Amino acid sequence: MPLLDVRNLCTYYVGFRGTRVVKAVDGVSFSVDAGETFGLVGESGCGKTTTCHSIVRLLAPSARIVSGVIELEGEDLVAKKQSEMRRIRGRRIATILQDPMASLDPLFSIYDQVAEPAYYHQSLRGSALRQRVRQLLSAVKIPSPELRMKNYPHQMSGGMRQRIVGAISQAGGPQIIIADEPTTNLDVTIQLQYLNLLKDLQRATGVALIFVTHNLGIVAKMCDRVAVMYAGRIVEMQSVRDLFYRPRHPYTRALLDSIPKLGVKEPLRGIPGQPPDLSSLPPGCSFHLRCPRAIDRCRQEEPKQHDLNGAGSVRCWSPIDEPATRA
């Protein structure tokens, strides 16, 4: 049994009196094993964040999980009440958001915010709680943790705030952490340090990671398997090595081709056109208007998910067979 199993998840945003339905997540399926790092990649607006918010059941009032199953060790989270989900969030599933200033409360000290999950989920009190906070801050490489726990978020740098959010995610002892583009606001050097920190924490605790990003370089460094999302659906899912060396979906190949190559002087290649409006998807494959391999069937019939000999899947009527040219 996988640690997390998502099957045919559909999450829609519904406008006033149902006048507009945005299919943000439409038939998404994937699983995550214990200790695994699973990547979700794609352009902005493809449904990555809504998928994660659906897993922890923290959706906007206009969003609805229309259908599907989200199982954590066999327990269906979709059927849980919000009171039950509050005991699961932080204790079994934790999140790291891309903007630490949106995650940290400016009115509470670092100690209060790191201690809260340990107090609530692990029933720690007094000196044991303080020792736990000190250990967590040390684990995320915060210098002088005894002094820093007295600080407030505005007294710390962006990189240190992001590490504090990482410490909070670990405080309840979760089995899985959802990291939603956690390095977006960090410079390149701090990004590398933070990614190495997450890997160290994973090795030390055995926690599983769902890493949401649009940066394929981060995917190559962090992930074991990766799912590529487009217009609310997973269009390809493979191991990281297979995805980089033999992408099967034209959208995946286009994403890889848009990455600049070091030492190669050639024009940057983008993907023509724009992602479709999720409230008014085109007939057939949602990528066919931007796809150089589109055939008549792509324009008329929605592609089915095809298994890649047990090593992954692709949703395409005209998949790519030849390996990628990049190393």
QUIFENZI-V930911 format. One record per pair of residues at least 12 apart in sequence whose C-alpha atoms are under 10 Angstrom apart, sorted by sequence separation. I is the first residue (numbers start at 0). J is the second residue. D is the distance in whole Angstrom. If there is no record, write none. Layout:
# QUIFENZI-V930911
{{I	J	D} {I	J	D}}
This chain:
# QUIFENZI-V930911
{{10	22	7} {11	23	6} {12	24	9} {39	51	10} {117	129	10} {132	144	8} {133	145	6} {136	148	8} {181	193	9} {182	194	8} {210	222	8} {224	236	7} {225	237	6} {226	238	9} {235	247	7} {236	248	10} {243	255	8} {256	268	7} {257	269	5} {274	286	8} {283	295	9} {284	296	9} {285	297	9} {286	298	9} {287	299	10} {302	314	6} {303	315	7} {304	316	9} {9	22	8} {10	23	6} {11	24	7} {49	62	9} {64	77	8} {115	128	9} {118	131	10} {132	145	9} {133	146	10} {165	178	9} {181	194	9} {208	221	9} {209	222	9} {224	237	6} {225	238	6} {226	239	9} {234	247	9} {235	248	6} {242	255	9} {255	268	10} {256	269	8} {257	270	7} {273	286	10} {275	288	9} {283	296	7} {284	297	5} {285	298	9} {301	314	9} {302	315	5} {303	316	8} {305	318	10} {9	23	8} {10	24	5} {11	25	8} {50	64	10} {54	68	10} {55	69	9} {114	128	7} {117	131	8} {133	147	9} {208	222	9} {211	225	10} {213	227	10} {223	237	9} {224	238	4} {225	239	6} {234	248	7} {235	249	10} {254	268	9} {255	269	10} {256	270	9} {272	286	10} {274	288	9} {275	289	10} {283	297	5} {284	298	6} {301	315	9} {302	316	6} {9	24	5} {10	25	7} {54	69	7} {113	128	10} {114	129	8} {117	132	8} {130	145	9} {133	148	8} {148	163	10} {208	223	10} {209	224	10} {210	225	9} {211	226	10} {223	238	6} {224	239	5} {225	240	10} {227	242	9} {234	249	9} {235	250	9} {236	251	10} {253	268	8} {254	269	8} {273	288	9} {274	289	8} {282	297	9} {283	298	5} {284	299	8} {301	316	9} {302	317	9} {8	24	7} {9	25	4} {10	26	9} {53	69	9} {54	70	9} {71	87	10} {113	129	10} {114	130	10} {129	145	9} {132	148	8} {165	181	9} {209	225	9} {222	238	8} {223	239	6} {224	240	8} {225	241	10} {226	242	9} {234	250	8} {235	251	8} {253	269	8} {254	270	8} {272	288	8} {273	289	8} {282	298	6} {283	299	4} {284	300	7} {285	301	8} {300	316	9} {7	24	9} {8	25	6} {9	26	5} {10	27	9} {54	71	9} {114	131	8} {115	132	10} {142	159	10} {164	181	9} {222	239	7} {223	240	8} {224	241	9} {225	242	8} {234	251	8} {253	270	6} {271	288	9} {272	289	6} {281	298	8} {282	299	6} {283	300	4} {284	301	5} {285	302	9} {7	25	8} {8	26	5} {9	27	7} {110	128	10} {111	129	10} {113	131	9} {114	132	6} {141	159	7} {221	239	9} {222	240	10} {224	242	9} {253	271	10} {271	289	6} {272	290	10} {281	299	9} {282	300	7} {283	301	4} {284	302	6} {297	315	8} {7	26	4} {8	27	5} {9	28	10} {27	46	10} {110	129	8} {113	132	6} {114	133	10} {129	148	9} {140	159	9} {141	160	10} {162	181	10} {178	197	10} {220	239	9} {270	289	7} {271	290	9} {282	301	7} {283	302	7} {284	303	10} {297	316	6} {6	26	8} {7	27	5} {8	28	6} {56	76	8} {71	91	9} {112	132	10} {113	133	9} {139	159	9} {161	181	8} {219	239	6} {250	270	8} {270	290	9} {271	291	10} {281	301	10} {296	316	7} {297	317	8} {5	26	10} {6	27	6} {7	28	5} {8	29	9} {23	44	8} {24	45	8} {25	46	9} {55	76	8} {56	77	8} {71	92	9} {111	132	9} {114	135	9} {141	162	8} {161	182	8} {218	239	7} {219	240	8} {227	248	9} {229	250	8} {295	316	10} {296	317	9} {5	27	7} {6	28	4} {7	29	9} {23	45	7} {24	46	6} {54	76	7} {55	77	9} {110	132	7} {113	135	8} {139	161	10} {140	162	8} {141	163	8} {198	220	10} {228	250	9} {229	251	10} {293	315	9} {294	316	8} {5	28	5} {6	29	7} {22	45	10} {23	46	5} {24	47	8} {27	50	8} {53	76	9} {54	77	8} {56	79	9} {93	116	10} {109	132	9} {110	133	9} {113	136	9} {139	162	6} {140	163	10} {161	184	9} {194	217	8} {198	221	8} {219	242	10} {227	250	9} {228	251	9} {293	316	8} {294	317	7} {4	28	8} {5	29	5} {6	30	8} {22	46	9} {23	47	9} {24	48	10} {53	77	9} {56	80	10} {57	81	9} {138	162	9} {139	163	7} {158	182	9} {161	185	9} {197	221	9} {215	239	10} {219	243	8} {227	251	7} {292	316	9} {293	317	7} {4	29	6} {5	30	6} {23	48	9} {24	49	7} {25	50	10} {56	81	8} {139	164	10} {141	166	10} {176	201	10} {195	220	9} {218	243	10} {226	251	10} {292	317	7} {293	318	10} {3	29	8} {4	30	4} {5	31	9} {23	49	7} {24	50	6} {89	115	10} {90	116	8} {110	136	9} {136	162	8} {139	165	7} {140	166	10} {158	184	9} {175	201	10} {191	217	9} {194	220	8} {195	221	9} {292	318	8} {3	30	5} {4	31	7} {23	50	8} {57	84	9} {89	116	6} {90	117	9} {109	136	10} {135	162	10} {136	163	7} {138	165	10} {139	166	6} {157	184	8} {158	185	6} {190	217	9} {194	221	7} {227	254	10} {292	319	9} {1	29	10} {2	30	8} {3	31	5} {4	32	9} {56	84	7} {88	116	9} {89	117	9} {135	163	9} {138	166	8} {157	185	7} {158	186	9} {161	189	10} {165	193	9} {215	243	9} {287	315	10} {1	30	6} {2	31	6} {3	32	7} {24	53	9} {55	84	8} {56	85	10} {90	119	9} {91	120	9} {136	165	9} {137	166	9} {157	186	9} {181	210	9} {183	212	9} {191	220	10} {286	315	9} {0	30	9} {1	31	6} {2	32	5} {3	33	8} {55	85	9} {89	119	9} {90	120	6} {135	165	9} {136	166	6} {139	169	10} {159	189	9} {174	204	9} {175	205	9} {176	206	7} {177	207	9} {178	208	7} {179	209	8} {180	210	7} {181	211	8} {182	212	9} {183	213	10} {284	314	9} {0	31	10} {1	32	5} {2	33	6} {57	88	10} {89	120	8} {90	121	8} {135	166	5} {136	167	9} {138	169	10} {158	189	6} {162	193	7} {165	196	9} {169	200	9} {173	204	9} {174	205	8} {175	206	5} {176	207	6} {177	208	6} {178	209	6} {179	210	6} {180	211	5} {181	212	8} {183	214	9} {284	315	8} {0	32	8} {1	33	7} {2	34	9} {55	87	8} {56	88	9} {88	120	9} {134	166	9} {135	167	8} {157	189	9} {158	190	8} {161	193	8} {165	197	8} {172	204	9} {173	205	10} {174	206	5} {175	207	4} {176	208	5} {177	209	5} {178	210	5} {179	211	5} {180	212	5} {182	214	10} {284	316	9} {0	33	10} {2	35	9} {55	88	7} {86	119	9} {87	120	9} {135	168	10} {173	206	7} {174	207	6} {175	208	6} {176	209	6} {177	210	6} {178	211	6} {179	212	7} {180	213	8} {55	89	10} {86	120	7} {110	144	9} {114	148	10} {132	166	8} {135	169	7} {136	170	10} {158	192	9} {159	193	10} {162	196	9} {166	200	10} {172	206	9} {173	207	9} {174	208	9} {175	209	8} {176	210	8} {177	211	8} {178	212	9} {180	214	9} {85	120	10} {109	144	10} {110	145	9} {113	148	9} {132	167	9} {135	170	7} {158	193	8} {162	197	9} {165	200	9} {169	204	9} {182	217	9} {10	46	9} {110	146	10} {112	148	9} {134	170	10} {250	286	8} {253	289	10} {12	49	10} {55	92	7} {110	147	8} {111	148	8} {169	206	9} {180	217	10} {249	286	9} {250	287	10} {253	290	9} {11	49	9} {54	92	9} {55	93	8} {109	147	7} {110	148	5} {111	149	9} {132	170	8} {249	287	10} {253	291	10} {10	49	8} {23	62	9} {25	64	10} {28	67	9} {30	69	10} {33	72	10} {55	94	9} {108	147	9} {109	148	5} {110	149	6} {112	151	10} {131	170	8} {215	254	8} {216	255	10} {250	289	9} {10	50	8} {22	62	10} {24	64	9} {25	65	9} {26	66	9} {27	67	8} {28	68	9} {29	69	10} {30	70	9} {31	71	10} {32	72	10} {108	148	7} {109	149	6} {110	150	8} {111	151	10} {112	152	10} {214	254	10} {215	255	8} {249	289	9} {250	290	7} {9	50	9} {20	61	10} {21	62	9} {24	65	10} {25	66	9} {26	67	8} {27	68	10} {28	69	9} {30	71	10} {108	149	6} {109	150	6} {110	151	9} {213	254	9} {249	290	7} {250	291	10} {8	50	8} {10	52	10} {20	62	10} {25	67	10} {52	94	9} {107	149	9} {108	150	6} {109	151	6} {216	258	9} {248	290	10} {249	291	8} {10	53	7} {22	65	10} {51	94	9} {107	150	9} {108	151	5} {109	152	7} {215	258	8} {249	292	7} {9	53	9} {17	61	10} {107	151	7} {108	152	7} {214	258	9} {230	274	7} {248	292	10} {249	293	9} {5	50	10} {8	53	9} {106	151	7} {107	152	8} {229	274	8} {230	275	7} {8	54	10} {12	58	10} {15	61	9} {105	151	6} {106	152	9} {109	155	10} {229	275	9} {230	276	8} {231	277	8} {12	59	8} {13	60	9} {14	61	7} {104	151	9} {105	152	6} {106	153	10} {230	277	7} {10	58	9} {12	60	9} {13	61	6} {14	62	9} {48	96	10} {103	151	9} {104	152	8} {105	153	7} {5	54	8} {12	61	5} {13	62	6} {103	152	7} {104	153	10} {105	154	10} {121	170	9} {122	171	10} {4	54	10} {11	61	8} {12	62	4} {13	63	8} {103	153	10} {113	163	7} {117	167	9} {120	170	9} {121	171	6} {230	280	8} {3	54	9} {11	62	6} {12	63	6} {109	160	9} {112	163	9} {113	164	8} {116	167	7} {119	170	10} {120	171	6} {121	172	8} {10	62	7} {11	63	5} {12	64	9} {100	152	8} {112	164	9} {113	165	9} {114	166	10} {115	167	8} {116	168	8} {117	169	9} {118	170	9} {119	171	8} {120	172	8} {140	192	10} {234	286	10} {10	63	5} {11	64	7} {12	65	10} {99	152	9} {100	153	9} {110	163	10} {113	166	7} {114	167	8} {116	169	9} {117	170	5} {118	171	8} {120	173	10} {140	193	10} {232	285	9} {9	63	8} {10	64	4} {11	65	7} {109	163	8} {112	166	10} {113	167	5} {116	170	6} {117	171	5} {139	193	9} {230	284	10} {231	285	10} {9	64	6} {10	65	6} {11	66	10} {109	164	10} {112	167	7} {113	168	8} {115	170	8} {116	171	5} {117	172	8} {230	285	7} {8	64	7} {9	65	5} {10	66	7} {113	169	9} {114	170	7} {115	171	9} {116	172	9} {140	196	8} {229	285	8} {230	286	8} {8	65	8} {9	66	5} {10	67	9} {100	157	8} {103	160	8} {110	167	10} {113	170	7} {114	171	9} {139	196	7} {229	286	8} {8	66	6} {9	67	6} {99	157	8} {102	160	9} {103	161	9} {109	167	9} {112	170	10} {113	171	9} {138	196	9} {139	197	8} {7	66	7} {8	67	4} {9	68	9} {98	157	9} {99	158	9} {102	161	9} {6	66	9} {7	67	5} {8	68	6} {99	159	9} {100	160	8} {103	163	9} {139	199	9} {247	307	9} {6	67	6} {7	68	7} {8	69	8} {99	160	6} {100	161	9} {102	163	10} {103	164	7} {138	199	9} {139	200	8} {5	67	8} {6	68	5} {7	69	9} {98	160	9} {99	161	5} {102	164	7} {138	200	8} {5	68	6} {6	69	7} {98	161	8} {99	162	9} {4	68	8} {5	69	5} {6	70	8} {97	161	8} {99	163	8} {100	164	9} {103	167	10} {248	312	10} {4	69	6} {5	70	6} {96	161	9} {99	164	6} {102	167	10} {138	203	10} {247	312	9} {248	313	6} {250	315	10} {260	325	9} {3	69	7} {4	70	5} {5	71	9} {95	161	8} {98	164	9} {99	165	10} {247	313	7} {248	314	7} {249	315	8} {3	70	6} {4	71	7} {95	162	10} {97	164	10} {246	313	9} {247	314	9} {248	315	6} {252	319	9} {256	323	9} {2	70	8} {3	71	5} {4	72	8} {95	163	10} {96	164	8} {234	302	9} {247	315	8} {248	316	9} {249	317	8} {250	318	10} {251	319	10} {255	323	9} {256	324	9} {1	70	9} {2	71	6} {3	72	6} {4	73	8} {8	77	10} {95	164	6} {96	165	9} {234	303	10} {235	304	9} {241	310	9} {242	311	9} {248	317	8} {249	318	7} {256	325	9} {1	71	8} {2	72	5} {3	73	8} {4	74	10} {5	75	10} {94	164	9} {95	165	6} {234	304	8} {235	305	9} {236	306	10} {237	307	9} {241	311	9} {247	317	9} {248	318	5} {249	319	7} {252	322	10} {255	325	9} {0	71	10} {1	72	7} {2	73	8} {3	74	9} {4	75	9} {5	76	10} {94	165	9} {95	166	10} {233	304	9} {234	305	10} {235	306	10} {236	307	9} {247	318	5} {248	319	6} {252	323	8} {0	72	7} {1	73	8} {3	75	10} {93	165	10} {95	167	9} {235	307	10} {237	309	10} {238	310	7} {246	318	9} {247	319	5} {248	320	9} {0	73	8} {94	167	9} {95	168	7} {237	310	6} {238	311	7} {246	319	7} {247	320	6} {93	167	9} {94	168	6} {95	169	10} {236	310	9} {237	311	4} {245	319	8} {246	320	8} {247	321	8} {93	168	5} {94	169	9} {236	311	5} {237	312	7} {245	320	8} {246	321	9} {247	322	8} {92	168	9} {93	169	8} {235	311	8} {236	312	5} {237	313	9} {245	321	7} {246	322	7} {247	323	9} {92	169	10} {93	170	9} {235	312	6} {236	313	6} {244	321	10} {245	322	4} {246	323	7} {89	167	9} {90	168	9} {93	171	8} {234	312	8} {235	313	4} {236	314	9} {244	322	6} {245	323	5} {89	168	7} {90	169	9} {92	171	9} {93	172	9} {94	173	10} {233	312	9} {234	313	6} {235	314	6} {243	322	9} {244	323	5} {245	324	9} {88	168	10} {89	169	8} {90	170	8} {91	171	8} {92	172	9} {93	173	6} {233	313	8} {234	314	5} {235	315	9} {242	322	10} {243	323	7} {244	324	8} {245	325	10} {89	170	8} {90	171	5} {91	172	7} {92	173	5} {93	174	8} {94	175	9} {95	176	7} {96	177	8} {97	178	8} {98	179	9} {233	314	8} {234	315	7} {241	322	9} {242	323	9} {243	324	10} {244	325	7} {89	171	5} {90	172	6} {91	173	4} {92	174	6} {93	175	6} {94	176	5} {95	177	6} {96	178	6} {97	179	6} {98	180	9} {99	181	8} {232	314	9} {241	323	10} {243	325	8} {244	326	7} {88	171	9} {89	172	8} {90	173	5} {91	174	5} {92	175	5} {93	176	5} {94	177	5} {95	178	5} {96	179	5} {97	180	5} {98	181	7} {243	326	8} {87	171	10} {89	173	6} {90	174	8} {91	175	6} {92	176	6} {93	177	6} {94	178	6} {95	179	6} {96	180	7} {97	181	4} {98	182	9} {88	173	8} {89	174	9} {90	175	9} {91	176	8} {92	177	7} {93	178	9} {94	179	7} {95	180	8} {96	181	6} {97	182	6} {98	183	8} {99	184	9} {226	311	9} {87	173	9} {89	175	9} {95	181	6} {96	182	9} {97	183	6} {98	184	7} {225	311	10} {226	312	9} {227	313	9} {89	176	9} {94	181	10} {96	183	10} {97	184	7} {98	185	10} {224	311	9} {226	313	10} {88	176	10} {97	185	9} {71	174	10} {71	175	10} {92	206	10} {94	208	10} {97	211	10} {91	206	10} {92	207	10} {93	208	10} {94	209	9} {95	210	10} {96	211	10} {97	212	10} {92	208	10} {55	177	9} {54	177	9} {52	177	9} {51	177	7} {51	178	9} {52	179	10} {51	179	8} {48	177	10} {48	178	10} {48	179	7} {47	179	8} {48	180	9} {47	180	10} {36	175	10} {38	177	10} {34	174	8} {35	175	9} {36	176	10} {37	177	10} {38	178	10} {39	179	9} {40	180	10} {33	174	7} {34	175	8} {36	177	10} {39	180	10} {33	175	8} {32	175	9} {31	175	9} {51	209	9} {51	210	10} {51	211	9} {50	211	10} {36	198	9} {47	210	10} {48	211	8} {47	211	7} {48	212	9} {36	201	9} {47	212	8} {35	201	9} {47	213	10} {34	201	7} {34	202	8} {43	212	9} {34	204	9} {35	205	8} {36	206	9} {37	207	8} {38	208	8} {39	209	7} {40	210	8} {41	211	9} {42	212	9} {43	213	8} {3	174	10} {34	205	5} {35	206	8} {36	207	6} {37	208	6} {38	209	6} {39	210	6} {40	211	6} {41	212	7} {42	213	6} {2	174	8} {3	175	9} {33	205	7} {34	206	5} {35	207	5} {36	208	5} {37	209	5} {38	210	5} {39	211	5} {40	212	5} {41	213	5} {42	214	10} {2	175	8} {33	206	7} {34	207	4} {35	208	6} {36	209	6} {37	210	6} {38	211	6} {39	212	6} {40	213	5} {41	214	9} {32	206	10} {33	207	5} {34	208	7} {35	209	8} {36	210	7} {37	211	9} {38	212	7} {39	213	8} {40	214	8} {41	215	9} {32	207	7} {33	208	9} {38	213	10} {40	215	8} {31	207	7} {32	208	9} {31	208	8} {38	215	10} {31	209	8} {40	218	8} {38	217	9} {39	218	9} {47	226	10} {38	218	6} {47	227	9} {37	218	9} {38	219	10} {47	228	7} {50	231	9} {36	218	9} {45	227	9} {46	228	7} {47	229	9} {49	231	9} {50	232	10} {38	221	8} {39	222	9} {45	228	6} {46	229	8} {47	230	10} {37	221	9} {38	222	6} {44	228	10} {45	229	5} {46	230	7} {47	231	8} {36	221	7} {37	222	6} {38	223	8} {39	224	9} {40	225	7} {41	226	9} {42	227	9} {43	228	10} {44	229	9} {45	230	5} {46	231	5} {47	232	9} {36	222	5} {37	223	6} {38	224	6} {39	225	6} {40	226	6} {41	227	6} {42	228	8} {43	229	9} {44	230	8} {45	231	5} {46	232	8} {47	233	10} {35	222	8} {36	223	5} {37	224	5} {38	225	4} {39	226	5} {40	227	5} {41	228	5} {42	229	7} {43	230	10} {44	231	8} {45	232	8} {46	233	9} {35	223	7} {36	224	7} {37	225	6} {38	226	6} {39	227	6} {40	228	6} {41	229	6} {42	230	9} {45	233	9} {35	224	8} {36	225	9} {37	226	8} {38	227	8} {39	228	7} {40	229	9} {41	230	9} {41	231	10} {41	233	9} {31	224	9} {40	233	9} {41	234	10} {39	233	9} {29	225	10} {29	226	8} {39	236	9} {28	226	10} {38	236	9} {38	238	10} {27	228	9} {37	238	9} {38	239	9} {37	239	9} {3	207	9} {24	228	10} {27	231	8} {28	232	9} {29	233	9} {2	207	8} {24	229	10} {25	230	8} {26	231	8} {27	232	6} {28	233	8} {24	230	8} {25	231	5} {26	232	6} {27	233	6} {23	230	7} {24	231	4} {25	232	6} {26	233	8} {27	234	9} {29	236	9} {22	230	8} {23	231	5} {24	232	6} {25	233	9} {22	231	7} {23	232	9} {24	233	9} {41	250	9} {21	231	10} {22	232	10} {41	251	9} {40	251	10} {42	254	9} {41	254	8} {40	254	10} {11	231	10} {10	231	9} {9	231	9} {9	232	9} {8	232	10} {7	232	10} {45	274	8} {44	274	8} {45	275	10} {43	274	9} {44	275	10} {46	277	10} {42	274	8} {44	276	10} {45	277	9} {44	277	9} {25	277	10} {23	276	10} {24	277	9} {22	276	9} {23	277	6} {21	276	8} {22	277	5} {23	278	9} {21	277	5} {22	278	6} {20	277	8} {21	278	4} {22	279	9} {20	278	5} {21	279	8} {22	280	9} {19	278	7} {20	279	9} {21	280	9} {19	279	9} {12	277	10} {13	278	10} {11	277	10} {12	278	9} {11	278	9}}
